Amino acid sequence: MTTELVVETDYENCRNDVNDVCFVCSLPYIHFERQGISPAEPVAAPVLQGDRYSGRPIYFSDVIVRVDSDIRSFADLRGRSWAYNEPLSHSGYGIARYHLLSLGETSGYFSEVIEAGFHETAIRMVSDGLVDGSAIDSQVLAIELRDHPDLSESIRTIDTLGPSTIQPVAVSKRFDRQSRRTIRRVLTGLYQVDGFRAILDHGLVDRFVGVGPGGLRRHQGDGRGL
């Protein structure tokens, strides 16, 4: 099928069911469900490469600071500046709020909080010394460090939040159930298709597994379902 990749800058097209297949953060999906808006159904989710993921569709939020900072732990970030990517991101925003709540901190923990717009921007704000810390999606951080190895000389990880269930691929409910199942079957079988292994490796993805609104689904085609 002929396809077009669209990089959205907000969630209105998700809300209005404009796109057919979406890789969407879990937090807005949950917000839509709570509002009675259910335009798409999760069908698959990536399993990332690396021992820390234990073969499960999870990810982490790595807390980074400048390499020469005196900050050694999350507790040292009290009274410091903080950048996040955007307020409907679980990896950069929601989990940091959850972590602060678990510590009994409900206001005024950071001296300044700045919306960066993207994880990549937040990483460079820390690297350039514009802010003291940020929580970064572990997959995004790993790819940025791979593609820009000089960043490893200017930032370091002091803490890890998570694990969290990773963002799913969701298919519009305008497609019938069989079509949604077909898309799930294609995604979960990609790792076995000649030529796609290198593409998955480039994204640090081991494979996709089937998921649904209630969690993981067993994929009957590959014997590696969870």
KEMIDREN-453302 format. One record per residue (C-alpha): x, y, z; residue in one letter. Coordinates in nm, 3 decimals. Layout:
% residues N
<rec><u>X</u><v>Y</v><w>Z</w><code>A</code></rec>
...
% end
This chain:
% residues 226
<rec><u>0.000</u><v>0.000</v><w>0.000</w><code>M</code></rec>
<rec><u>0.112</u><v>0.355</v><w>-0.068</w><code>T</code></rec>
<rec><u>0.168</u><v>0.532</v><w>0.263</w><code>T</code></rec>
<rec><u>0.257</u><v>0.877</v><w>0.387</w><code>E</code></rec>
<rec><u>0.448</u><v>0.947</v><w>0.709</w><code>L</code></rec>
<rec><u>0.307</u><v>1.245</v><w>0.901</w><code>V</code></rec>
<rec><u>0.490</u><v>1.391</v><w>1.202</w><code>V</code></rec>
<rec><u>0.223</u><v>1.564</v><w>1.408</w><code>E</code></rec>
<rec><u>0.291</u><v>1.864</v><w>1.634</w><code>T</code></rec>
<rec><u>-0.021</u><v>1.821</v><w>1.851</w><code>D</code></rec>
<rec><u>-0.292</u><v>1.563</v><w>1.922</w><code>Y</code></rec>
<rec><u>-0.588</u><v>1.721</v><w>1.744</w><code>E</code></rec>
<rec><u>-0.563</u><v>1.493</v><w>1.440</w><code>N</code></rec>
<rec><u>-0.553</u><v>1.194</v><w>1.674</w><code>C</code></rec>
<rec><u>-0.859</u><v>1.325</v><w>1.852</w><code>R</code></rec>
<rec><u>-1.036</u><v>1.386</v><w>1.521</w><code>N</code></rec>
<rec><u>-0.936</u><v>1.045</v><w>1.375</w><code>D</code></rec>
<rec><u>-0.754</u><v>1.195</v><w>1.077</w><code>V</code></rec>
<rec><u>-0.471</u><v>0.942</v><w>1.040</w><code>N</code></rec>
<rec><u>-0.510</u><v>0.570</v><w>0.975</w><code>D</code></rec>
<rec><u>-0.223</u><v>0.427</v><w>1.183</w><code>V</code></rec>
<rec><u>-0.057</u><v>0.616</v><w>1.469</w><code>C</code></rec>
<rec><u>0.243</u><v>0.566</v><w>1.695</w><code>F</code></rec>
<rec><u>0.098</u><v>0.750</v><w>1.992</w><code>V</code></rec>
<rec><u>0.205</u><v>0.822</v><w>2.348</w><code>C</code></rec>
<rec><u>0.001</u><v>0.627</v><w>2.602</w><code>S</code></rec>
<rec><u>-0.103</u><v>0.933</v><w>2.806</w><code>L</code></rec>
<rec><u>-0.318</u><v>1.109</v><w>2.542</w><code>P</code></rec>
<rec><u>-0.467</u><v>0.772</v><w>2.447</w><code>Y</code></rec>
<rec><u>-0.582</u><v>0.730</v><w>2.808</w><code>I</code></rec>
<rec><u>-0.710</u><v>1.088</v><w>2.818</w><code>H</code></rec>
<rec><u>-0.917</u><v>1.024</v><w>2.506</w><code>F</code></rec>
<rec><u>-1.062</u><v>0.705</v><w>2.656</w><code>E</code></rec>
<rec><u>-1.158</u><v>0.888</v><w>2.977</w><code>R</code></rec>
<rec><u>-1.330</u><v>1.156</v><w>2.769</w><code>Q</code></rec>
<rec><u>-1.530</u><v>0.894</v><w>2.582</w><code>G</code></rec>
<rec><u>-1.325</u><v>0.948</v><w>2.266</w><code>I</code></rec>
<rec><u>-1.196</u><v>0.619</v><w>2.128</w><code>S</code></rec>
<rec><u>-1.086</u><v>0.672</v><w>1.767</w><code>P</code></rec>
<rec><u>-0.816</u><v>0.403</v><w>1.750</w><code>A</code></rec>
<rec><u>-0.726</u><v>0.064</v><w>1.895</w><code>E</code></rec>
<rec><u>-0.372</u><v>-0.037</v><w>2.001</w><code>P</code></rec>
<rec><u>-0.256</u><v>-0.337</v><w>1.798</w><code>V</code></rec>
<rec><u>0.120</u><v>-0.371</v><w>1.852</w><code>A</code></rec>
<rec><u>0.411</u><v>-0.233</v><w>2.050</w><code>A</code></rec>
<rec><u>0.790</u><v>-0.246</v><w>2.006</w><code>P</code></rec>
<rec><u>1.023</u><v>-0.453</v><w>2.219</w><code>V</code></rec>
<rec><u>1.350</u><v>-0.263</v><w>2.242</w><code>L</code></rec>
<rec><u>1.698</u><v>-0.412</v><w>2.216</w><code>Q</code></rec>
<rec><u>1.899</u><v>-0.445</v><w>2.536</w><code>G</code></rec>
<rec><u>1.904</u><v>-0.650</v><w>2.854</w><code>D</code></rec>
<rec><u>1.731</u><v>-0.378</v><w>3.055</w><code>R</code></rec>
<rec><u>1.407</u><v>-0.438</v><w>2.859</w><code>Y</code></rec>
<rec><u>1.395</u><v>-0.812</v><w>2.937</w><code>S</code></rec>
<rec><u>1.219</u><v>-0.890</v><w>2.610</w><code>G</code></rec>
<rec><u>0.913</u><v>-0.690</v><w>2.714</w><code>R</code></rec>
<rec><u>0.738</u><v>-0.390</v><w>2.548</w><code>P</code></rec>
<rec><u>0.863</u><v>-0.143</v><w>2.809</w><code>I</code></rec>
<rec><u>1.094</u><v>0.156</v><w>2.824</w><code>Y</code></rec>
<rec><u>1.249</u><v>0.386</v><w>3.081</w><code>F</code></rec>
<rec><u>1.297</u><v>0.756</v><w>3.138</w><code>S</code></rec>
<rec><u>1.664</u><v>0.834</v><w>3.197</w><code>D</code></rec>
<rec><u>1.735</u><v>1.144</v><w>3.406</w><code>V</code></rec>
<rec><u>2.028</u><v>1.333</v><w>3.258</w><code>I</code></rec>
<rec><u>2.250</u><v>1.621</v><w>3.373</w><code>V</code></rec>
<rec><u>2.566</u><v>1.782</v><w>3.237</w><code>R</code></rec>
<rec><u>2.872</u><v>1.565</v><w>3.278</w><code>V</code></rec>
<rec><u>3.046</u><v>1.832</v><w>3.488</w><code>D</code></rec>
<rec><u>2.745</u><v>1.898</v><w>3.712</w><code>S</code></rec>
<rec><u>2.765</u><v>1.849</v><w>4.088</w><code>D</code></rec>
<rec><u>2.424</u><v>1.675</v><w>4.071</w><code>I</code></rec>
<rec><u>2.459</u><v>1.307</v><w>4.161</w><code>R</code></rec>
<rec><u>2.099</u><v>1.200</v><w>4.230</w><code>S</code></rec>
<rec><u>1.740</u><v>1.307</v><w>4.171</w><code>F</code></rec>
<rec><u>1.738</u><v>1.453</v><w>4.522</w><code>A</code></rec>
<rec><u>2.016</u><v>1.691</v><w>4.415</w><code>D</code></rec>
<rec><u>1.780</u><v>1.839</v><w>4.154</w><code>L</code></rec>
<rec><u>1.574</u><v>2.015</v><w>4.422</w><code>R</code></rec>
<rec><u>1.588</u><v>2.386</v><w>4.350</w><code>G</code></rec>
<rec><u>1.746</u><v>2.331</v><w>4.006</w><code>R</code></rec>
<rec><u>1.605</u><v>2.393</v><w>3.657</w><code>S</code></rec>
<rec><u>1.428</u><v>2.122</v><w>3.457</w><code>W</code></rec>
<rec><u>1.325</u><v>2.074</v><w>3.093</w><code>A</code></rec>
<rec><u>1.053</u><v>1.844</v><w>2.961</w><code>Y</code></rec>
<rec><u>0.945</u><v>1.773</v><w>2.606</w><code>N</code></rec>
<rec><u>0.568</u><v>1.833</v><w>2.623</w><code>E</code></rec>
<rec><u>0.289</u><v>1.799</v><w>2.882</w><code>P</code></rec>
<rec><u>0.115</u><v>1.496</v><w>2.726</w><code>L</code></rec>
<rec><u>0.437</u><v>1.294</v><w>2.723</w><code>S</code></rec>
<rec><u>0.457</u><v>1.018</v><w>2.981</w><code>H</code></rec>
<rec><u>0.832</u><v>0.967</v><w>2.942</w><code>S</code></rec>
<rec><u>0.927</u><v>1.332</v><w>2.980</w><code>G</code></rec>
<rec><u>0.647</u><v>1.477</v><w>3.191</w><code>Y</code></rec>
<rec><u>0.396</u><v>1.234</v><w>3.339</w><code>G</code></rec>
<rec><u>0.644</u><v>0.997</v><w>3.500</w><code>I</code></rec>
<rec><u>0.841</u><v>1.286</v><w>3.651</w><code>A</code></rec>
<rec><u>0.521</u><v>1.415</v><w>3.812</w><code>R</code></rec>
<rec><u>0.443</u><v>1.064</v><w>3.936</w><code>Y</code></rec>
<rec><u>0.791</u><v>1.030</v><w>4.081</w><code>H</code></rec>
<rec><u>0.763</u><v>1.365</v><w>4.260</w><code>L</code></rec>
<rec><u>0.422</u><v>1.265</v><w>4.398</w><code>L</code></rec>
<rec><u>0.568</u><v>0.937</v><w>4.527</w><code>S</code></rec>
<rec><u>0.824</u><v>1.148</v><w>4.713</w><code>L</code></rec>
<rec><u>0.548</u><v>1.363</v><w>4.864</w><code>G</code></rec>
<rec><u>0.655</u><v>1.660</v><w>4.651</w><code>E</code></rec>
<rec><u>0.353</u><v>1.840</v><w>4.505</w><code>T</code></rec>
<rec><u>0.487</u><v>2.187</v><w>4.422</w><code>S</code></rec>
<rec><u>0.800</u><v>2.396</v><w>4.397</w><code>G</code></rec>
<rec><u>1.055</u><v>2.118</v><w>4.364</w><code>Y</code></rec>
<rec><u>1.236</u><v>2.274</v><w>4.067</w><code>F</code></rec>
<rec><u>1.338</u><v>2.637</v><w>4.050</w><code>S</code></rec>
<rec><u>1.235</u><v>2.661</v><w>3.684</w><code>E</code></rec>
<rec><u>1.050</u><v>2.427</v><w>3.447</w><code>V</code></rec>
<rec><u>1.077</u><v>2.477</v><w>3.071</w><code>I</code></rec>
<rec><u>0.881</u><v>2.308</v><w>2.790</w><code>E</code></rec>
<rec><u>1.139</u><v>2.213</v><w>2.526</w><code>A</code></rec>
<rec><u>0.899</u><v>2.071</v><w>2.265</w><code>G</code></rec>
<rec><u>1.104</u><v>1.759</v><w>2.186</w><code>F</code></rec>
<rec><u>1.328</u><v>1.519</v><w>2.378</w><code>H</code></rec>
<rec><u>1.612</u><v>1.600</v><w>2.139</w><code>E</code></rec>
<rec><u>1.582</u><v>1.970</v><w>2.230</w><code>T</code></rec>
<rec><u>1.575</u><v>1.893</v><w>2.603</w><code>A</code></rec>
<rec><u>1.890</u><v>1.681</v><w>2.567</w><code>I</code></rec>
<rec><u>2.074</u><v>1.971</v><w>2.408</w><code>R</code></rec>
<rec><u>1.944</u><v>2.218</v><w>2.665</w><code>M</code></rec>
<rec><u>2.109</u><v>2.002</v><w>2.931</w><code>V</code></rec>
<rec><u>2.420</u><v>1.952</v><w>2.720</w><code>S</code></rec>
<rec><u>2.454</u><v>2.328</v><w>2.665</w><code>D</code></rec>
<rec><u>2.400</u><v>2.408</v><w>3.033</w><code>G</code></rec>
<rec><u>2.071</u><v>2.591</v><w>2.975</w><code>L</code></rec>
<rec><u>1.895</u><v>2.368</v><w>3.229</w><code>V</code></rec>
<rec><u>2.018</u><v>2.133</v><w>3.498</w><code>D</code></rec>
<rec><u>1.822</u><v>1.818</v><w>3.422</w><code>G</code></rec>
<rec><u>1.560</u><v>1.637</v><w>3.217</w><code>S</code></rec>
<rec><u>1.392</u><v>1.294</v><w>3.187</w><code>A</code></rec>
<rec><u>1.446</u><v>1.142</v><w>2.842</w><code>I</code></rec>
<rec><u>1.280</u><v>0.843</v><w>2.673</w><code>D</code></rec>
<rec><u>1.550</u><v>0.575</v><w>2.693</w><code>S</code></rec>
<rec><u>1.511</u><v>0.476</v><w>2.326</w><code>Q</code></rec>
<rec><u>1.541</u><v>0.838</v><w>2.211</w><code>V</code></rec>
<rec><u>1.845</u><v>0.893</v><w>2.432</w><code>L</code></rec>
<rec><u>2.019</u><v>0.578</v><w>2.308</w><code>A</code></rec>
<rec><u>1.966</u><v>0.677</v><w>1.944</w><code>I</code></rec>
<rec><u>2.085</u><v>1.033</v><w>2.005</w><code>E</code></rec>
<rec><u>2.400</u><v>0.908</v><w>2.177</w><code>L</code></rec>
<rec><u>2.462</u><v>0.665</v><w>1.891</w><code>R</code></rec>
<rec><u>2.408</u><v>0.923</v><w>1.617</w><code>D</code></rec>
<rec><u>2.582</u><v>1.208</v><w>1.805</w><code>H</code></rec>
<rec><u>2.859</u><v>1.042</v><w>2.008</w><code>P</code></rec>
<rec><u>2.991</u><v>1.381</v><w>2.119</w><code>D</code></rec>
<rec><u>2.687</u><v>1.409</v><w>2.347</w><code>L</code></rec>
<rec><u>2.833</u><v>1.136</v><w>2.570</w><code>S</code></rec>
<rec><u>3.110</u><v>1.382</v><w>2.657</w><code>E</code></rec>
<rec><u>2.867</u><v>1.646</v><w>2.782</w><code>S</code></rec>
<rec><u>2.581</u><v>1.457</v><w>2.954</w><code>I</code></rec>
<rec><u>2.544</u><v>1.165</v><w>3.194</w><code>R</code></rec>
<rec><u>2.257</u><v>0.969</v><w>3.348</w><code>T</code></rec>
<rec><u>2.202</u><v>1.002</v><w>3.723</w><code>I</code></rec>
<rec><u>1.875</u><v>0.814</v><w>3.769</w><code>D</code></rec>
<rec><u>1.619</u><v>0.605</v><w>3.583</w><code>T</code></rec>
<rec><u>1.240</u><v>0.627</v><w>3.617</w><code>L</code></rec>
<rec><u>1.024</u><v>0.332</v><w>3.518</w><code>G</code></rec>
<rec><u>0.987</u><v>0.089</v><w>3.360</w><code>P</code></rec>
<rec><u>0.675</u><v>0.206</v><w>3.178</w><code>S</code></rec>
<rec><u>0.468</u><v>0.031</v><w>2.913</w><code>T</code></rec>
<rec><u>0.597</u><v>0.153</v><w>2.578</w><code>I</code></rec>
<rec><u>0.397</u><v>0.362</v><w>2.332</w><code>Q</code></rec>
<rec><u>0.170</u><v>0.149</v><w>2.111</w><code>P</code></rec>
<rec><u>0.089</u><v>0.149</v><w>1.743</w><code>V</code></rec>
<rec><u>-0.284</u><v>0.216</v><w>1.714</w><code>A</code></rec>
<rec><u>-0.513</u><v>0.167</v><w>1.414</w><code>V</code></rec>
<rec><u>-0.823</u><v>0.376</v><w>1.346</w><code>S</code></rec>
<rec><u>-1.151</u><v>0.201</v><w>1.421</w><code>K</code></rec>
<rec><u>-1.262</u><v>0.311</v><w>1.076</w><code>R</code></rec>
<rec><u>-1.086</u><v>-0.011</v><w>0.972</w><code>F</code></rec>
<rec><u>-1.281</u><v>-0.328</v><w>1.044</w><code>D</code></rec>
<rec><u>-1.156</u><v>-0.576</v><w>1.302</w><code>R</code></rec>
<rec><u>-1.002</u><v>-0.808</v><w>1.045</w><code>Q</code></rec>
<rec><u>-0.800</u><v>-0.523</v><w>0.892</w><code>S</code></rec>
<rec><u>-0.672</u><v>-0.423</v><w>1.234</w><code>R</code></rec>
<rec><u>-0.569</u><v>-0.785</v><w>1.297</w><code>R</code></rec>
<rec><u>-0.390</u><v>-0.793</v><w>0.961</w><code>T</code></rec>
<rec><u>-0.189</u><v>-0.482</v><w>1.050</w><code>I</code></rec>
<rec><u>-0.099</u><v>-0.642</v><w>1.384</w><code>R</code></rec>
<rec><u>0.013</u><v>-0.959</v><w>1.207</w><code>R</code></rec>
<rec><u>0.230</u><v>-0.762</v><w>0.963</w><code>V</code></rec>
<rec><u>0.397</u><v>-0.562</v><w>1.240</w><code>L</code></rec>
<rec><u>0.464</u><v>-0.861</v><w>1.465</w><code>T</code></rec>
<rec><u>0.613</u><v>-1.055</v><w>1.173</w><code>G</code></rec>
<rec><u>0.846</u><v>-0.782</v><w>1.045</w><code>L</code></rec>
<rec><u>1.151</u><v>-0.918</v><w>1.225</w><code>Y</code></rec>
<rec><u>1.125</u><v>-1.233</v><w>1.014</w><code>Q</code></rec>
<rec><u>1.102</u><v>-1.052</v><w>0.678</w><code>V</code></rec>
<rec><u>1.418</u><v>-1.013</v><w>0.469</w><code>D</code></rec>
<rec><u>1.534</u><v>-0.652</v><w>0.465</w><code>G</code></rec>
<rec><u>1.342</u><v>-0.538</v><w>0.769</w><code>F</code></rec>
<rec><u>1.589</u><v>-0.665</v><w>1.030</w><code>R</code></rec>
<rec><u>1.828</u><v>-0.380</v><w>0.948</w><code>A</code></rec>
<rec><u>1.546</u><v>-0.125</v><w>0.969</w><code>I</code></rec>
<rec><u>1.440</u><v>-0.252</v><w>1.311</w><code>L</code></rec>
<rec><u>1.803</u><v>-0.255</v><w>1.425</w><code>D</code></rec>
<rec><u>1.839</u><v>0.109</v><w>1.323</w><code>H</code></rec>
<rec><u>1.556</u><v>0.197</v><w>1.560</w><code>G</code></rec>
<rec><u>1.703</u><v>-0.029</v><w>1.833</w><code>L</code></rec>
<rec><u>1.389</u><v>-0.243</v><w>1.809</w><code>V</code></rec>
<rec><u>1.406</u><v>-0.620</v><w>1.847</w><code>D</code></rec>
<rec><u>1.052</u><v>-0.690</v><w>1.727</w><code>R</code></rec>
<rec><u>0.689</u><v>-0.589</v><w>1.773</w><code>F</code></rec>
<rec><u>0.445</u><v>-0.782</v><w>1.990</w><code>V</code></rec>
<rec><u>0.068</u><v>-0.779</v><w>1.974</w><code>G</code></rec>
<rec><u>-0.117</u><v>-0.561</v><w>2.224</w><code>V</code></rec>
<rec><u>-0.473</u><v>-0.447</v><w>2.278</w><code>G</code></rec>
<rec><u>-0.664</u><v>-0.208</v><w>2.504</w><code>P</code></rec>
<rec><u>-0.626</u><v>-0.456</v><w>2.788</w><code>G</code></rec>
<rec><u>-0.253</u><v>-0.522</v><w>2.747</w><code>G</code></rec>
<rec><u>-0.044</u><v>-0.783</v><w>2.569</w><code>L</code></rec>
<rec><u>-0.192</u><v>-1.026</v><w>2.318</w><code>R</code></rec>
<rec><u>-0.041</u><v>-1.354</v><w>2.211</w><code>R</code></rec>
<rec><u>0.066</u><v>-1.342</v><w>1.850</w><code>H</code></rec>
<rec><u>-0.008</u><v>-1.681</v><w>1.705</w><code>Q</code></rec>
<rec><u>0.228</u><v>-1.652</v><w>1.410</w><code>G</code></rec>
<rec><u>0.576</u><v>-1.636</v><w>1.560</w><code>D</code></rec>
<rec><u>0.583</u><v>-1.848</v><w>1.875</w><code>G</code></rec>
<rec><u>0.739</u><v>-1.557</v><w>2.065</w><code>R</code></rec>
<rec><u>0.420</u><v>-1.399</v><w>2.195</w><code>G</code></rec>
<rec><u>0.404</u><v>-1.291</v><w>2.556</w><code>L</code></rec>
% end
